[in-house]
């Protein structure tokens, strides 16, 4: 009985495993072109939004900022506003 339970568990685990997908965004470029259609894909080979917009013109596509750009600011605390306490 124990072998049957382990066999069912192994078959269930093997059938639930799905292949991992590759990263959608290329971290070397700051701007990506999202092309819509039967096959929707991202083309991250642009340095500026105007450069990307020129490629997207007349196509079902949209330019987006790459959230995984490698040279982006690494310090999110610099954008926060600091509160100062009054000395009462």
N, C-alpha and C positions, 0 to 999 in steps of 0.2 A: 504494500500500500504506500509505503514511504517513497519507493522508486517511482510509482505512478504519479504521486504528487509533485516530485521533483521534475519529472519529465514534463508535466503540464506547466509548471512554473517556468522551466527553461524555454518551452515553445512560446509561451506568452511573452516572455522578456525579449526573445529574438524577433517576434513579429511586431512588437511595439517600438523597436529601435528604428529610427529613421535616419537617413544620411544627413550630415550637417551641411548647411548652405554656406557658400562663400560670402565674404563681406561685400555689401553692395557698393559702398563708397570707397574710392581710392584716397588714402590719407595724404597723398602728395599734391593734390590740387584743391584750391579753396572753393571752387564753384562746380556744380554738377548740372547736367541737362537730364531732366526726367522726361523720357519719351513714352507717350501713351499709345495704346493700340492692342492688337492681339497679344503681342509680346511686349509688356511694359518693362523698361529697363532704365538704368542710370548710366550716363556717360560722363565720368568725372575726368575731363581732360582740359578744363578751362581755368585761366588765371583771373579773369575779370567777368563781371556780369554783362557788360556790353558785348564782349567777345562771345559769350554764351547766347545772348539774345539774338545776335546775328545768325547763329546756327539754328536757333529755334524758330526763326521767322518763317511763317507759312507751313509749319508742321504742327501736329498735335503734341506739343512739348512745352515744358516749363523749366525755367532755370531756378535752382535752389542753392542755398548756401550749404556747403559740406559740413556736417556736424562733427566729422572725424578728421578734420584738417590737422595735420601733424604740427604745423607751426602756429597754431592758434594760441591765444593767451592761456597759460596754465594756472593763473592766479585768480580764481573767482572771487576771493575776498577783497580784491582791490575795487570791485564795483559796488560793494556794500557801503551804505552810509553808516558812519559811526555815531553812536549816541554818546553825548557827554553829560555826565551828571552835574547838577548844580551843587554847589558847596553849602547847602543849607544845613 
